[in-house]
Amino acid sequence: MSFDNKVAVVTGGAQGMGREYVRLLAEQGARVVIADINLDVAQKAVDELDFTDQLLAIRTDVGDLESCLACIKAAEERFGGVDFLVNNAGLLSAAAFPSLIDIPVEKYRQIMEVMLNGQLWMARAAVPAMRKRGGGAIVNVSSIGAYQATGVYSLSKLGVNGLTINLSRELAKDNIRVNAVAPGTVATEGMQPLMSVADMAQWGQALGRPTDRVATPDLIAQVGVFLLSDAASYVRGQIIAVDDGQQIRV
Ligand SMILES: NC(=O)c1ccc[n+]([C@@H]2O[C@H](COP(=O)([O-])OP(=O)(O)OC[C@H]3O[C@@H](n4cnc5c(N)ncnc54)[C@H](O)[C@@H]3O)[C@@H](O)[C@H]2O)c1
């Protein structure tokens, strides 16, 4: 897999899984925009990773279409275009709202705006840039939590699955492939305040994973990077579970 002369935008790329996408893509030659609401942490990632010249941090709120458009404009200005989008930004804190009946309306809107609509806003911003390059690829980050009916987090990720299959059809004519990864339990900065790694191991097993392995971010990101690459050129509209067999569907 080579991403030489390619440009990728990774939302929520400052930490966690997003940062792994940034590292792997840059390692394989891409220039990468870290589009994150937390500019300080995004800039820290640029400074700490080995590929500083290939990276650009841009403060982006994916829940705001104008901010998404400004991000893509900055990416085009700095790197000359956009080929790939990883729609990774998310709010793990949304898991604290298990009831769709009781969640405050404003909170519900805020979460859906970032977790579901934000992926559409970024796609709307990035697709015209990809068309100028003759095509591209998008990976949306879902979750196997989509299938667990656990409230707004789950609902937003089911929406991401729906967005993925819809966009995969709509954008085929533009030579843009759209797929999703659905991670299982991943030890990230965002998960730390919610659950210890030991609890994650037990929780995943209780939900059906046949091992006690908790994923590190690279185990997920390498599958997403594969989906972006030409090696996956015949993979379109798929939601790929990366969960060590926790969610087995036949
Ligand atoms: N960690 C897990 O176990 C797990 C499992 C399945 C799916 N996921 C999904 O993977 C993605 C990444 O999760 P993570 O664990 O790395 O999270 P994380 O909390 O470690 O990182 C999320 C990043 O998104 C950024 N962000 C938040 N709101 C934003 C906004 N409005 N605009 C732009 N950036 C924003 C944050 O600043 C942060 O850098 C999320 O979509 C999450 O739902 C995580």
The ligand as a Gaussian input file, in Angstrom:
#p B3LYP/6-31G(d) Opt

LIG

0 1
 N      -12.732000       3.485000      21.740000
 C      -13.631000       2.559000      21.437000
 O      -13.765000       1.530000      22.127000
 C      -14.504000       2.727000      20.213000
 C      -15.228000       1.618000      19.771000
 C      -16.009000       1.729000      18.626000
 C      -16.052000       2.937000      17.937000
 N      -15.352000       4.006000      18.401000
 C      -15.423000       5.237000      17.608000
 O      -14.128000       5.533000      17.122000
 C      -13.965000       6.949000      16.978000
 C      -12.724000       7.389000      17.715000
 O      -12.847000       7.000000      19.069000
 P      -11.653000       7.151000      20.117000
 O      -11.869000       6.117000      21.137000
 O      -10.352000       7.246000      19.416000
 O      -12.041000       8.581000      20.761000
 P      -11.174000       9.720000      21.492000
 O      -12.131000      10.385000      22.426000
 O       -9.899000       9.190000      22.048000
 O      -10.846000      10.738000      20.299000
 C      -11.847000      11.425000      19.659000
 C      -11.279000      12.656000      18.980000
 O      -12.373000      13.337000      18.329000
 C      -12.245000      14.740000      18.574000
 N      -13.545000      15.396000      18.451000
 C      -14.604000      15.341000      19.293000
 N      -15.606000      16.114000      18.859000
 C      -15.206000      16.666000      17.684000
 C      -15.800000      17.563000      16.747000
 N      -17.026000      18.060000      16.956000
 N      -15.094000      17.902000      15.658000
 C      -13.836000      17.422000      15.443000
 N      -13.208000      16.601000      16.320000
 C      -13.886000      16.215000      17.413000
 C      -11.656000      14.820000      19.971000
 O      -11.056000      16.082000      20.232000
 C      -10.662000      13.662000      19.952000
 O       -9.385000      14.075000      19.474000
 C      -15.273000       7.571000      17.487000
 O      -16.134000       7.816000      16.400000
 C      -15.842000       6.469000      18.375000
 O      -17.246000       6.564000      18.488000
 C      -14.579000       3.932000      19.518000

